[in-house]
Amino acid sequence: MQVEQTLELLPTSHRSAFQNIRNFLAGRLLGATRDRALMDELFKCVFAKHWLLKSPRLTVSGDLSKSYRASFAHVKSVLPGIFLLADEIELDPVSLQYVDRQFDIIDLEKCRADIFSELYEAFAGSGVKSSEGQFFTPTVAVDLLVSLVNPKSNQTICDPACGAGGFLIAAAKHLVGAGADPTDVAASLRGVDKDAYLARITRGRLALYLDKMPEVICGDSLADISQDGIAIEDKLFDVVLTNPPFGAKIVAASPNTLMRYDLARKWIKSDGAKEAFVPNGAMNPSTPPQVLFVERCLKLVKPGGFLGAILPESIVSSKSHAYVVQYMQSVADLVAVVGMPEALFKTSGKGGTHTKTVAVVLQKKPSKSKRSSVFFADAKWCGHDSRGRSVPLNHVPQIAANFADFQKTGVGNHGHMGILVPKDRLGLNLAPRAFEFDAESESERLTETHDIVSFGDLIKDGVLSLSTGDEVGKLAYGTGEIPFVRTSDISNWEVKSDPKHCVSEEIYERYRPRQDVRENDILMVRDGTYLIGTCAVVTGYDLPMLYQSHIYKIRVEKPEKMTPFLLLAALTCPFAQRQIKSFCVSQDIIDSLGNKIHEIRLALPKAKKTRDRIANLVEKAIRDRTEARELARKACEEVMAG
């Protein structure tokens, strides 16, 4: 079969060209149908093609296959450390002819700086090695961090967990695009990764773009040891750009490595000290590597230098990691925090992770900057959806542009696309979702017609009381007929009439005095994923009951000030619900509203007639719905009674 006789699809992008190649090779080659093997062959061919264009003397007249092999041999000699000496191009002449034609269609030389991100998308399937925490950082996030940090030509740049080299190649493009000499750029870059294969990929990507061999080491940055067991020379850098490995199955650091880090110790709340937390001296053997990397990266940065990192949101938001935020703020000034969409690391329907992440920029102290505010933004879209499919919505470039404007002017407010938050308002929760963004301007608009009151003030004034439930344990489920209400049992202002879990009278009596659920109490979901903020009012038909710890119980103590039905409407209207969604932060595994409920502002109409009309409408809706539900239940009972 000749290549000319095959049906070729003209690629609409570099990725589609690689997908064409992948499909052609997978259908043709025996013993090399695994994507990793096919990708390795294309990796070799990309280099061979580049050097054929760079040095035409390597071309063997009339024989494309020999030309590719001669060029690849030359690459191994001038760029040692990317390929093994025994490596050869394994593709047959027909396959090489097809590959070469696809390279010509996409103009390989024009896209060689970005070629491997497209290569991974086409060949690596999900693009991840999730069991090892190696979620390859999407280009949109890499470009954002490089834009925020804005490295200069005279600065040294390091990625201590470089993976496939995304940050280093983006930094190189940024510097060369600003006029820096490629030779100088290659000398200014340094990468380290534990995976020898990925270290080779990074060397190759940079060498392909810069035509110079950069310093990329296979080693353990946390332990400061190279692959050969030799200590990695400790340097300080002007800029560190990285996405530390994170994932449920990452092996924790060894005891010897943990001893090197303050953040590997157990931290406890201080008693009267300046800091909120202090280390108590004991080691925490389960310290996640991403926490250690925060300290490692900050130690790699020169005073006044910058750290840009993609971190799990839980690192900067959860109570269990509040000491990490304190540490960051003690050694560096916070410059920017950008929340990324949950879809960021989703590369396909099943591939990738939904882990919520943030892009963080810090400047190590002492710094000459006298900035009084921190840039916060929350990107809702990043160019693809939760199944990895391209979509036309991408907030990230505009957020980068807004940050650049703020750097110049020091002012501006673009809602969730970028606001400046005074440093004195910052606590130990840095998740952008914890900031209201658009609620401030909306509350100003409502002040003429509404009273804006905070939930916390209503509790202080004794109008409302707030409590949470208990976990009775799975062994209690099914022991009786008294409902144990869980978050999934709350929907559309109602407690479901058929809760999945019921408990015995004995268990009910154990918790009844503390929970004390009464008619017209409001239950609101506080923890979970999608249900946070969902509310229901307790009716007489719902009692007796118990409710779980992930639910708030809100009681109106002064009905003359506010009825439960007006409160239910105020809590579930868009103004309050948007705040609730923005206040939710990751607490390791699930999201939580937590104590941020006190900061929710409620919009109550000033006119008493309007308040009364709303309360009556809600009460009637609840009564009619409850009575209809009870009639349906009785009908079913009569059917069975005969």
C-alpha positions as CSV (number, residue, x, y, z in Angstrom):
1,M,0.0,0.0,0.0
2,Q,1.3,3.4,-1.0
3,V,0.7,6.5,1.1
4,E,-0.7,8.3,-2.0
5,Q,-3.5,5.7,-2.0
6,T,-4.6,6.3,1.6
7,L,-7.3,8.7,2.5
8,E,-5.7,11.5,4.4
9,L,-7.6,13.9,6.5
10,L,-6.2,17.4,6.4
11,P,-5.6,18.4,10.0
12,T,-7.3,21.5,11.4
13,S,-4.8,21.8,14.2
14,H,-1.5,20.3,15.4
15,R,-3.5,18.0,17.7
16,S,-5.6,16.7,14.9
17,A,-2.4,16.1,12.8
18,F,-1.0,14.0,15.7
19,Q,-4.4,12.2,16.0
20,N,-4.2,11.3,12.3
21,I,-0.7,10.0,12.8
22,R,-1.7,8.1,15.9
23,N,-4.6,6.4,14.1
24,F,-2.5,5.6,11.0
25,L,0.3,4.1,13.1
26,A,-1.9,2.2,15.5
27,G,-3.7,0.5,12.6
28,R,-0.4,-0.3,10.8
29,L,2.2,-1.3,13.3
30,L,2.2,-4.6,15.1
31,G,3.6,-4.6,18.7
32,A,3.6,-0.8,18.9
33,T,-0.1,0.1,19.4
34,R,0.3,1.4,22.9
35,D,0.1,5.2,22.9
36,R,3.3,5.5,25.0
37,A,5.3,3.6,22.3
38,L,3.7,5.6,19.5
39,M,4.4,8.9,21.2
40,D,8.0,7.9,21.7
41,E,8.4,7.3,18.0
42,L,6.8,10.7,17.2
43,F,9.1,12.3,19.7
44,K,12.1,11.0,17.7
45,C,10.6,12.0,14.4
46,V,9.9,15.6,15.6
47,F,13.6,16.0,16.4
48,A,14.8,14.4,13.2
49,K,12.5,16.6,11.1
50,H,13.7,19.7,12.9
51,W,17.3,19.0,12.2
52,L,16.6,18.0,8.6
53,L,15.2,21.5,8.1
54,K,18.0,23.1,10.2
55,S,20.8,21.2,8.5
56,P,19.8,20.1,4.9
57,R,23.2,18.4,4.5
58,L,21.8,15.6,6.7
59,T,19.4,14.7,3.9
60,V,20.0,11.5,2.0
61,S,19.0,12.2,-1.6
62,G,16.0,10.3,-2.7
63,D,15.5,8.3,0.5
64,L,13.3,9.9,3.2
65,S,13.7,7.0,5.6
66,K,17.5,7.2,5.6
67,S,17.3,10.9,5.9
68,Y,15.3,10.6,9.1
69,R,17.6,8.0,10.5
70,A,20.7,10.0,9.7
71,S,19.2,13.1,11.2
72,F,18.2,11.3,14.4
73,A,21.8,9.9,14.8
74,H,23.0,13.5,14.5
75,V,20.6,14.6,17.2
76,K,21.8,12.0,19.6
77,S,25.4,13.2,19.2
78,V,24.8,16.9,19.5
79,L,22.1,16.8,22.2
80,P,23.1,13.9,24.5
81,G,20.8,13.2,27.5
82,I,17.5,13.3,25.5
83,F,17.7,9.9,23.9
84,L,19.6,6.7,24.8
85,L,22.5,5.8,22.5
86,A,20.7,2.6,21.6
87,D,17.5,4.4,20.5
88,E,16.6,4.2,16.8
89,I,13.5,5.3,14.8
90,E,11.4,2.1,14.6
91,L,9.0,3.3,11.9
92,D,9.0,1.7,8.5
93,P,9.5,3.9,5.3
94,V,5.8,4.1,4.5
95,S,5.0,5.2,8.0
96,L,7.8,7.8,7.9
97,Q,6.5,9.1,4.6
98,Y,3.0,9.6,6.2
99,V,4.4,11.3,9.3
100,D,6.6,13.6,7.2
101,R,3.6,14.7,5.1
102,Q,1.6,15.6,8.2
103,F,4.6,17.6,9.6
104,D,4.7,19.6,6.3
105,I,1.0,20.3,6.5
106,I,1.2,21.9,10.0
107,D,4.6,23.6,9.4
108,L,6.4,21.9,12.3
109,E,9.0,24.7,12.6
110,K,6.4,27.4,13.4
111,C,4.9,25.4,16.2
112,R,7.9,23.6,17.7
113,A,7.6,25.5,21.0
114,D,4.1,24.1,21.6
115,I,4.3,20.8,19.8
116,F,4.5,18.5,22.8
117,S,1.4,19.8,24.6
118,E,-0.5,18.8,21.5
119,L,1.4,15.6,21.3
120,Y,0.4,14.6,24.8
121,E,-3.3,15.4,24.2
122,A,-3.3,13.2,21.1
123,F,-1.2,10.3,22.4
124,A,-1.5,10.2,26.1
125,G,-5.3,9.7,26.1
126,S,-6.2,11.1,29.5
127,G,-2.9,13.0,29.7
128,V,-2.3,11.9,33.3
129,K,-0.6,9.4,35.5
130,S,-3.1,9.9,38.3
131,S,-1.7,7.2,40.6
132,E,1.5,9.2,40.8
133,G,-0.2,12.6,41.0
134,Q,1.3,13.5,37.6
135,F,-1.6,15.6,36.2
136,F,0.1,17.5,33.4
137,T,-0.6,21.2,33.8
138,P,-2.9,22.5,31.1
139,T,-1.4,25.2,28.9
140,V,-4.1,27.8,29.9
141,A,-2.9,27.6,33.6
142,V,0.8,27.6,32.7
143,D,0.4,30.7,30.5
144,L,-1.5,32.4,33.2
145,L,1.2,31.9,35.8
146,V,4.0,33.0,33.5
147,S,1.9,36.1,32.6
148,L,1.3,37.0,36.3
149,V,5.0,36.5,37.3
150,N,6.3,38.1,34.1
151,P,9.9,36.8,34.3
152,K,12.7,39.0,32.9
153,S,15.7,38.1,30.6
154,N,18.3,38.6,33.4
155,Q,16.5,36.2,35.8
156,T,17.0,32.6,36.6
157,I,14.0,30.3,36.6
158,C,13.4,26.9,38.2
159,D,10.7,24.3,38.3
160,P,11.5,21.7,41.0
161,A,8.7,19.4,39.8
162,C,8.9,20.1,36.1
163,G,7.1,17.0,34.8
164,A,7.0,17.4,31.0
165,G,8.4,20.9,31.2
166,G,5.3,23.0,30.6
167,F,6.4,25.9,32.8
168,L,9.9,26.0,31.5
169,I,9.0,26.0,27.9
170,A,6.4,28.7,28.5
171,A,9.0,30.8,30.3
172,A,11.4,30.3,27.5
173,K,8.8,31.4,24.9
174,H,8.0,34.4,27.1
175,L,11.7,35.4,27.3
176,V,12.6,34.8,23.6
177,G,9.4,36.7,22.6
178,A,10.7,39.6,24.7
179,G,14.0,39.6,22.7
180,A,16.2,37.4,24.9
181,D,18.9,35.3,23.2
182,P,18.0,31.6,23.2
183,T,21.5,30.6,24.4
184,D,21.1,32.9,27.4
185,V,17.6,31.6,28.1
186,A,18.7,28.0,28.1
187,A,21.4,28.9,30.6
188,S,18.9,30.6,32.9
189,L,16.5,27.6,33.2
190,R,16.6,24.6,35.5
191,G,14.2,21.7,35.9
192,V,14.1,18.8,38.3
193,D,11.8,15.8,38.2
194,K,11.7,12.3,39.9
195,D,10.6,10.6,36.7
196,A,13.6,10.0,34.4
197,Y,11.4,9.8,31.3
198,L,9.7,13.1,32.0
199,A,13.1,14.8,32.7
200,R,14.2,13.6,29.2
201,I,11.0,15.0,27.7
202,T,11.6,18.3,29.3
203,R,15.2,18.4,28.0
204,G,14.0,17.6,24.6
205,R,11.2,20.2,24.5
206,L,13.6,22.9,25.5
207,A,16.4,21.8,23.3
208,L,14.0,21.6,20.3
209,Y,13.0,25.2,20.9
210,L,16.3,26.7,22.0
211,D,18.7,24.5,20.1
212,K,20.7,24.3,23.4
213,M,20.7,21.7,26.1
214,P,19.2,23.1,29.3
215,E,19.9,21.9,32.9
216,V,17.2,19.4,33.7
217,I,18.0,16.9,36.5
218,C,16.3,13.6,37.3
219,G,16.1,13.7,41.1
220,D,14.0,14.3,44.2
221,S,13.6,18.0,44.9
222,L,12.2,17.4,48.4
223,A,15.1,15.1,49.4
224,D,17.6,17.2,47.4
225,I,19.1,14.1,45.9
226,S,19.7,13.3,42.2
227,Q,18.9,10.0,40.5
228,D,22.5,9.0,41.1
229,G,22.2,9.6,44.8
230,I,24.3,12.8,44.6
231,A,23.1,15.9,46.4
232,I,21.5,18.4,44.1
233,E,23.5,21.6,44.2
234,D,21.4,24.1,46.1
235,K,20.9,27.3,44.2
236,L,18.6,30.2,44.7
237,F,16.5,31.5,41.8
238,D,14.8,34.8,40.8
239,V,11.6,32.9,39.8
240,V,10.2,29.5,40.7
241,L,7.2,28.3,38.5
242,T,5.7,25.0,39.4
243,N,2.7,22.7,39.8
244,P,3.7,20.4,42.7
245,P,2.5,16.8,42.5
246,F,-0.8,16.2,44.3
247,G,-3.1,13.2,44.5
248,A,-4.5,10.6,46.9
249,K,-1.9,7.9,46.1
250,I,1.3,9.9,46.3
251,V,3.7,8.3,48.7
252,A,4.6,10.6,51.6
253,A,8.2,11.7,52.1
254,S,10.7,9.6,54.1
255,P,11.4,10.5,57.8
256,N,14.8,11.8,56.8
257,T,13.3,14.1,54.3
258,L,10.5,15.3,56.6
259,M,13.1,16.5,59.1
260,R,14.2,19.1,56.6
261,Y,10.9,21.0,56.7
262,D,9.1,23.2,59.3
263,L,5.8,22.4,57.6
264,A,6.3,18.7,58.2
265,R,5.9,19.3,61.9
266,K,2.5,19.3,63.7
267,W,1.2,22.8,64.2
268,I,-1.1,23.7,67.1
269,K,-3.0,26.9,67.9
270,S,-0.8,29.3,69.8
271,D,-1.7,30.6,73.2
272,G,-1.3,34.4,73.1
273,A,1.6,34.3,70.6
274,K,1.6,36.7,67.6
275,E,1.0,33.8,65.2
276,A,-2.2,31.8,65.2
277,F,-0.3,28.5,64.9
278,V,3.1,27.3,66.2
279,P,4.9,24.0,65.5
280,N,5.0,21.8,68.5
281,G,8.2,19.9,67.5
282,A,6.6,16.5,66.6
283,M,6.8,15.3,63.0
284,N,3.7,14.6,61.0
285,P,4.5,11.5,59.0
286,S,1.5,12.0,56.7
287,T,2.3,15.5,55.6
288,P,1.3,15.8,51.9
289,P,4.1,16.4,49.4
290,Q,2.3,19.5,48.1
291,V,2.6,21.1,51.5
292,L,6.3,20.3,51.6
293,F,6.7,21.7,48.1
294,V,5.4,25.1,49.3
295,E,8.2,25.4,51.8
296,R,10.8,23.9,49.4
297,C,9.8,26.4,46.6
298,L,9.9,29.4,48.9
299,K,13.4,28.4,50.1
300,L,14.5,28.1,46.4
301,V,13.5,31.7,45.8
302,K,15.9,34.6,46.3
303,P,14.8,37.5,48.6
304,G,12.6,39.7,46.5
305,G,12.1,36.9,43.9
306,F,8.8,35.3,42.9
307,L,7.0,32.0,43.3
308,G,4.2,31.1,41.0
309,A,2.4,27.8,41.7
310,I,-0.7,25.8,40.9
311,L,-1.9,24.4,44.3
312,P,-5.0,22.5,45.4
313,E,-7.5,25.0,46.8
314,S,-7.6,23.1,50.0
315,I,-4.0,24.1,50.8
316,V,-5.1,27.8,51.0
317,S,-8.6,27.3,52.3
318,S,-9.1,24.4,54.7
319,K,-8.7,24.7,58.5
320,S,-6.3,21.8,58.5
321,H,-3.9,23.7,56.3
322,A,-4.3,27.2,57.9
323,Y,-0.8,26.9,59.3
324,V,0.5,26.6,55.7
325,V,-1.1,29.9,54.7
326,Q,0.4,31.5,57.8
327,Y,3.8,30.2,56.9
328,M,3.4,31.5,53.3
329,Q,2.5,35.0,54.6
330,S,5.3,35.0,57.1
331,V,8.0,34.5,54.5
332,A,6.5,36.1,51.4
333,D,4.1,38.9,50.3
334,L,0.9,37.6,48.6
335,V,0.6,39.1,45.1
336,A,-2.3,37.3,43.4
337,V,-4.6,34.3,43.9
338,V,-6.7,33.1,40.9
339,G,-9.3,30.4,41.4
340,M,-9.3,27.9,38.5
341,P,-12.4,26.0,37.3
342,E,-12.9,22.4,38.5
343,A,-12.7,21.4,34.9
344,L,-9.1,22.6,34.6
345,F,-7.5,19.2,35.0
346,K,-10.3,17.2,33.2
347,T,-8.9,16.0,30.0
348,S,-11.7,13.6,29.0
349,G,-14.9,12.1,30.4
350,K,-13.0,9.8,32.7
351,G,-9.5,11.2,32.5
352,G,-8.0,13.8,34.9
353,T,-9.3,15.1,38.2
354,H,-12.0,17.5,39.5
355,T,-9.7,18.8,42.2
356,K,-10.3,22.6,42.6
357,T,-7.0,24.4,42.2
358,V,-5.7,28.0,42.5
359,A,-2.9,29.9,40.8
360,V,-0.8,31.6,43.5
361,V,1.9,34.3,43.1
362,L,4.1,35.2,46.1
363,Q,7.1,37.6,46.4
364,K,9.6,36.5,48.9
365,K,10.5,38.9,51.7
366,P,12.2,41.3,51.9
367,S,10.7,42.8,48.8
368,K,10.9,46.4,47.6
369,S,7.2,46.5,46.7
370,K,4.9,48.4,48.9
371,R,1.7,46.9,47.6
372,S,-1.2,47.2,50.0
373,S,-3.7,45.0,48.2
374,V,-3.8,41.5,46.7
375,F,-5.3,40.6,43.3
376,F,-8.1,38.0,43.6
377,A,-10.0,36.5,40.7
378,D,-12.1,33.3,40.1
379,A,-12.2,31.9,36.6
380,K,-15.5,30.1,35.8
381,W,-14.3,28.8,32.4
382,C,-10.9,27.7,31.0
383,G,-11.6,26.8,27.4
384,H,-12.9,23.3,28.0
385,D,-15.7,21.6,30.0
386,S,-15.7,18.9,32.6
387,R,-15.4,16.2,29.9
388,G,-12.4,17.8,28.3
389,R,-14.3,19.1,25.3
390,S,-13.3,22.5,23.9
391,V,-15.8,25.3,24.6
392,P,-15.7,29.0,23.5
393,L,-15.6,30.3,27.1
394,N,-12.3,31.1,28.7
395,H,-12.0,33.7,31.4
396,V,-8.3,33.2,32.1
397,P,-6.8,35.5,29.4
398,Q,-9.0,38.4,30.5
399,I,-8.0,37.8,34.1
400,A,-4.4,38.0,33.1
401,A,-5.1,41.3,31.3
402,N,-6.9,42.7,34.3
403,F,-4.0,41.8,36.5
404,A,-1.6,43.6,34.1
405,D,-3.8,46.7,34.4
406,F,-3.9,46.5,38.1
407,Q,-0.1,46.3,38.2
408,K,0.1,49.6,36.2
409,T,-2.8,51.5,37.9
410,G,-3.2,50.0,41.3
411,V,-7.0,50.3,40.9
412,G,-10.0,48.5,39.4
413,N,-12.9,46.2,40.0
414,H,-14.0,43.6,37.5
415,G,-16.0,41.3,39.9
416,H,-14.9,37.7,39.7
417,M,-12.6,38.6,36.8
418,G,-10.4,40.5,39.2
419,I,-10.6,42.7,42.3
420,L,-8.0,44.2,44.7
421,V,-8.5,43.1,48.3
422,P,-6.8,45.1,51.1
423,K,-4.2,43.1,52.9
424,D,-5.7,43.9,56.2
425,R,-8.9,42.0,55.2
426,L,-7.0,38.8,54.6
427,G,-7.2,35.9,57.0
428,L,-6.0,32.4,56.7
429,N,-8.5,31.5,54.0
430,L,-7.2,32.6,50.6
431,A,-9.6,30.8,48.3
432,P,-11.0,33.3,45.8
433,R,-14.4,31.7,46.3
434,A,-14.4,33.0,49.8
435,F,-14.7,36.6,48.5
436,E,-18.0,38.0,47.4
437,F,-16.8,39.7,44.2
438,D,-20.2,40.8,42.8
439,A,-22.2,40.9,46.0
440,E,-20.7,44.3,47.1
441,S,-22.0,46.1,44.1
442,E,-25.3,44.3,44.1
443,S,-26.0,45.2,47.8
444,E,-25.3,48.9,47.0
445,R,-27.9,48.7,44.3
446,L,-30.5,47.1,46.7
447,T,-30.1,49.6,49.6
448,E,-32.8,51.9,48.3
449,T,-35.5,49.2,48.5
450,H,-34.1,46.7,50.9
451,D,-32.5,46.5,54.4
452,I,-29.2,44.6,54.0
453,V,-28.5,42.7,57.2
454,S,-25.8,40.1,57.9
455,F,-26.6,36.7,59.3
456,G,-24.0,37.2,62.0
457,D,-25.7,40.4,63.2
458,L,-29.1,38.7,63.4
459,I,-27.5,36.0,65.6
460,K,-25.8,38.7,67.8
461,D,-29.2,40.5,68.2
462,G,-30.9,37.3,69.3
463,V,-33.2,37.2,66.2
464,L,-31.7,33.9,65.1
465,S,-29.9,30.9,66.7
466,L,-27.7,28.5,64.9
467,S,-26.6,24.9,65.6
468,T,-25.5,21.8,63.8
469,G,-26.5,18.1,64.0
470,D,-24.6,14.9,64.8
471,E,-23.4,11.7,63.1
472,V,-25.1,8.7,64.6
473,G,-22.9,6.2,62.8
474,K,-23.9,3.7,60.1
475,L,-24.7,0.9,62.6
476,A,-27.7,3.1,63.7
477,Y,-29.2,3.1,60.2
478,G,-32.3,1.0,59.9
479,T,-32.7,0.3,63.6
480,G,-36.1,2.1,63.8
481,E,-38.6,4.4,62.1
482,I,-37.5,7.9,63.2
483,P,-35.9,9.8,60.3
484,F,-32.2,10.6,60.4
485,V,-32.2,13.5,57.9
486,R,-29.1,13.8,55.7
487,T,-28.2,16.4,53.1
488,S,-29.7,14.4,50.3
489,D,-33.1,14.5,52.1
490,I,-33.4,18.3,51.8
491,S,-34.9,19.6,48.5
492,N,-37.2,22.4,47.4
493,W,-37.9,23.7,50.9
494,E,-39.0,20.3,52.0
495,V,-37.6,17.4,54.1
496,K,-38.2,14.3,52.0
497,S,-41.1,12.1,53.4
498,D,-39.1,8.9,52.8
499,P,-35.6,9.4,54.2
500,K,-33.2,6.6,53.4
501,H,-32.0,6.2,57.0
502,C,-34.1,5.8,60.1
503,V,-33.1,5.2,63.7
504,S,-34.5,3.7,66.9
505,E,-36.3,5.4,69.8
506,E,-33.3,4.7,72.0
507,I,-30.9,6.5,69.6
508,Y,-33.4,9.3,69.1
509,E,-33.7,9.9,72.8
510,R,-29.9,10.0,73.2
511,Y,-29.6,13.0,70.8
512,R,-33.1,14.6,71.2
513,P,-32.2,17.1,74.1
514,R,-29.2,18.5,72.1
515,Q,-30.8,18.7,68.7
516,D,-34.3,19.8,69.9
517,V,-35.8,20.1,66.4
518,R,-39.1,22.0,66.4
519,E,-41.8,22.9,63.8
520,N,-40.7,25.9,61.7
521,D,-37.0,25.4,62.2
522,I,-35.1,25.8,59.0
523,L,-32.5,23.1,57.9
524,M,-29.8,24.3,55.6
525,V,-27.0,22.1,54.0
526,R,-23.6,23.4,55.1
527,D,-21.2,20.7,53.7
528,G,-21.1,18.8,50.4
529,T,-20.5,19.5,46.8
530,Y,-23.7,20.7,45.0
531,L,-26.3,20.9,47.8
532,I,-24.7,23.6,50.0
533,G,-27.3,26.3,50.7
534,T,-30.3,24.0,50.0
535,C,-33.0,24.8,52.6
536,A,-36.1,23.2,54.1
537,V,-38.6,24.2,56.8
538,V,-39.6,21.6,59.4
539,T,-43.3,20.9,59.5
540,G,-45.3,19.0,62.2
541,Y,-45.5,16.0,59.8
542,D,-41.6,15.8,59.8
543,L,-41.3,15.3,63.6
544,P,-39.8,13.6,65.4
545,M,-36.4,13.6,63.6
546,L,-32.6,13.8,64.0
547,Y,-30.3,15.5,61.5
548,Q,-26.7,15.0,60.6
549,S,-23.7,17.3,61.3
550,H,-23.4,18.6,57.7
551,I,-26.7,20.5,58.2
552,Y,-27.3,23.8,60.0
553,K,-30.5,24.2,62.1
554,I,-31.6,27.8,62.0
555,R,-34.3,29.0,64.5
556,V,-36.1,32.3,64.5
557,E,-36.1,33.4,68.1
558,K,-37.9,36.7,67.6
559,P,-40.8,36.1,65.1
560,E,-41.9,39.7,65.6
561,K,-38.6,40.8,63.9
562,M,-38.6,38.1,61.1
563,T,-40.8,35.1,60.4
564,P,-39.3,31.7,59.5
565,F,-41.0,32.0,56.1
566,L,-39.5,35.4,55.2
567,L,-36.1,34.0,56.3
568,L,-36.5,31.0,54.1
569,A,-37.3,33.2,51.1
570,A,-34.3,35.5,51.9
571,L,-31.9,32.6,52.2
572,T,-32.9,30.9,49.0
573,C,-33.1,34.0,46.7
574,P,-30.3,34.5,44.2
575,F,-28.6,37.3,46.2
576,A,-28.0,35.0,49.2
577,Q,-27.3,31.9,47.2
578,R,-24.6,33.6,45.1
579,Q,-22.9,34.5,48.3
580,I,-23.2,31.0,49.7
581,K,-21.7,29.5,46.6
582,S,-18.8,32.0,46.7
583,F,-18.2,31.4,50.4
584,C,-17.9,27.6,50.0
585,V,-14.3,26.4,50.2
586,S,-12.6,23.0,50.0
587,Q,-12.2,21.2,53.3
588,D,-9.9,18.5,52.0
589,I,-12.5,16.1,50.5
590,I,-15.7,18.1,50.4
591,D,-16.7,21.8,50.2
592,S,-18.0,23.6,53.3
593,L,-19.8,26.9,54.1
594,G,-18.4,26.7,57.7
595,N,-18.4,29.8,59.8
596,K,-18.7,32.0,56.6
597,I,-22.5,31.7,57.2
598,H,-22.1,34.6,59.6
599,E,-21.0,36.8,56.7
600,I,-24.0,36.1,54.4
601,R,-26.0,39.3,53.8
602,L,-29.7,39.0,53.5
603,A,-31.8,41.5,51.5
604,L,-35.1,42.2,53.2
605,P,-37.7,44.5,51.6
606,K,-38.1,47.7,53.6
607,A,-41.9,47.8,53.1
608,K,-43.6,45.7,55.9
609,K,-46.5,44.9,53.5
610,T,-44.1,43.4,51.1
611,R,-42.4,41.3,53.8
612,D,-45.8,40.1,55.1
613,R,-46.9,39.2,51.5
614,I,-43.7,37.2,50.9
615,A,-44.0,35.3,54.2
616,N,-47.7,34.5,53.5
617,L,-46.8,33.2,50.0
618,V,-44.1,30.9,51.4
619,E,-46.2,29.7,54.2
620,K,-49.1,28.8,51.9
621,A,-46.7,27.0,49.5
622,I,-45.3,25.0,52.3
623,R,-48.7,24.2,53.7
624,D,-50.2,23.2,50.4
625,R,-47.3,21.1,49.4
626,T,-47.2,19.3,52.8
627,E,-50.9,18.6,52.8
628,A,-50.7,17.2,49.3
629,R,-47.9,15.0,50.3
630,E,-49.8,13.7,53.3
631,L,-53.0,13.1,51.2
632,A,-50.8,11.0,48.8
633,R,-49.4,9.0,51.7
634,K,-52.8,8.3,53.2
635,A,-54.1,7.2,49.8
636,C,-51.3,4.7,49.6
637,E,-52.1,3.4,53.1
638,E,-55.8,2.9,52.2
639,V,-54.8,0.9,49.1
640,M,-52.9,-1.5,51.3
641,A,-55.7,-1.5,53.9
642,G,-58.1,-2.7,51.2
